[in-house]
Amino acid sequence: MHTHSQHCTHHHHSHSAVHGKKLLWVTLLNFIITLAEIAGGLLSNSLSLLSDAVHNLGDSLALFFAWTANRLGNKKADRKRTFGYKRVEILTAFFNALALIVICLFLFIEAYHRLMEPQPIKGALMLTVAVIGLIANWVSVLILQKDKNRNINVKAAYLHLMGDTLSSVAVIMGGVAIWFWGVVWLDPVITVLVGIYIIHHTWSVLKQAIDILMQGTPPHIDIDRLVSEIGSIPGVRDIHHLHLWQLNDDQVHFEAHINAAENIDMVQATEMRGQIEACLRSHGIGHSVLQIGYNCCEGHEQLIVDENRY
């Protein structure tokens, strides 16, 4: 007997639409910041401000891709992609996180050059543009603040904006130091510290995206405990050919063969399936595919979960 169960919520699409609108507004705002910083960097001869503009440009593109992914993620499943387009958001989050780390490494290189070859900078103009950038970035952060833990794609975008905000703070501090005391070495030092902070927080998003793309077991689910609970259900002899993975950051899928202890009829199999699904839901698993049989898959009675552990 092959059974299938799926539990959907209607809020997902409405939440996703809200995420999309917020990402669009933040994307447009970030593009404006980028143009302002490029102009300000050229006029003030501030490499730090231009570097921050490059950072913002990369983040603006990342935010645009995040918004595009959000819209694609709402497309329904079709004959070519029966799982739908949810993984687009995970792919985008992966590339966004990777891009942010690369941008930070670029800023490290630029900071080194600034330490080796200091140049005269118009501190007042640099400071003014940086303050404008800080305000705009902070507004963007506030827009996404509420939704950052509901969606991995929004979280990646949020981290980009936090990085931009901290970069603006670094540029402002550098601008103040240059304008009042001529301490030009402080700016690249702060930039490196900010970059380390960004990489530290972005790494978790990158790791989560890789785990999902590799169809790893969701970290919040104890697979041994889950198997033990299913095995304790009356009538279940063993569970095997088990697969547990995430489609995206909030949809968990489960499939397995259930070997019944006795040759049961359709009604009993349906009751068993209901108990197993209730167990799965208690672990946050809303989509399951169960194949129930009797004396099935001889030689594979035991669940193999330790074979590839290292």
C-alpha positions, -999 to +999 in steps of 0.1 A: +000+000+000+014+034-010+000+063+008+006+100+005-003+129+028+003+166+025-008+194+049-006+229+036-013+262+052-029+291+034-008+317+051+024+307+033+015+325+001+003+356+019+035+357+040+055+352+008+037+381-009+045+403+021+082+392+019+082+400-018+069+436-014+093+444+014+122+430-006+112+452-036+111+483-015+145+475+001+160+467-033+150+501-048+162+519-017+196+501-018+201+510-055+196+547-046+221+544-018+246+529-042+243+557-067+247+583-039+278+566-025+294+563-060+289+600-066+301+609-031+331+586-033+343+601-066+338+637-054+355+632-020+382+609-033+372+584-006+382+548-015+364+537+016+332+552+004+336+537-031+343+503-015+311+507+005+293+516-028+307+484-044+295+465-013+260+482-017+260+474-054+266+438-048+240+437-021+215+456-044+219+429-070+216+402-043+184+418-030+170+420-066+177+383-071+161+376-037+130+395-048+130+376-081+134+343-063+105+352-039+082+357-069+094+325-087+090+306-054+053+312-055+049+295-089+029+263-087+043+229-095+042+218-131+050+187-152+087+197-154+091+206-118+067+186-097+081+200-064+075+236-077+100+264-075+106+267-038+143+257-041+149+289-061+149+309-028+174+284-013+197+287-043+195+325-041+202+325-004+232+303-011+246+326-037+238+358-017+257+345+013+286+334-008+287+368-026+287+386+007+317+366+019+335+373-014+327+411-010+341+411+025+373+395+012+375+422-015+371+449+013+400+432+032+422+437+001+411+473-003+417+479+034+453+466+030+459+489+001+446+519+021+470+511+049+499+508+025+491+539+004+470+565+023+455+592+002+440+627+010+403+626+015+375+652+018+363+640+052+333+663+055+317+652+022+326+616+029+309+619+063+278+635+049+272+608+023+280+580+048+254+593+072+228+594+044+238+558+036+235+548+072+200+562+076+188+545+044+203+512+053+189+513+088+154+520+073+159+489+051+169+468+081+138+478+100+116+469+070+129+433+071+134+430+108+101+412+116+105+387+087+142+378+090+136+345+109+106+333+088+124+329+055+161+320+047+160+342+016+148+372+036+174+364+063+202+364+038+189+398+025+187+411+060+223+401+067+234+419+036+217+451+049+231+446+084+265+444+067+258+476+048+247+494+079+278+484+098+299+494+068+283+528+069+291+531+106+327+522+098+329+548+070+313+574+093+339+567+120+366+569+094+352+602+081+351+617+116+387+606+123+399+619+089+381+652+092+391+661+128+423+642+135+436+629+102+437+593+115+434+577+081+445+542+093+414+538+115+391+534+085+406+502+070+410+487+104+373+491+112+364+478+077+383+446+085+366+442+118+332+447+102+340+422+075+349+396+101+316+402+119+296+399+086+314+366+076+307+352+111+270+358+108+267+349+071+283+315+075+252+301+092+230+311+063+255+295+038+257+263+059+219+261+062+214+266+024+241+239+017+224+214+041+190+220+024+204+217-012+222+185-001+189+172+013+204+168+047+183+159+078+168+191+093+188+200+123+158+204+146+147+168+140+162+139+160+160+111+135+168+083+160+140+095+183+116+098+154+123+062+142+120+049+178+086+066+181+073+052+148+087+017+157+067+018+190+034+022+172+013-010+174+016-032+143+048-017+130+076-043+128+103-020+113+109+011+092+134+012+063+143+031+031+138+063+051+144+097+036+140+130+055+148+163+039+137+200+035+122+214+003+130+249+016+134+265+050+099+257+063+087+226+044+099+192+056+094+160+036+095+124+048+092+091+029+097+055+041+087+019+039+068+006+068+069-031+074+038-044+093+042-071+119+011-089+105-007-092+072-033-065+079-062-053+058-067-018+042-087-004+071-059-014+096-032+000+073-051+033+071-053+035+108-016+027+111-008+054+086-029+080+106-009+072+137+024+075+119+014+108+103+003+122+137+038+112+150+054+130+121+034+161+126+045+163+162+081+166+148+071+194+124+069+171+093+038+181+072+044+161+040+049+123+041+049+095+016+045+060+033+046+026+017+031+000+040+038-037+033+041-071+050+074-090+048+086-063+023+121-056+012+136-088+027+172-082+039+165-045+046+145-048+077+167-025+098+170+012+093+204+020+080+214+054+093+250+049+106+266+034+074+280+068+062+287+084+095+322+097+101 
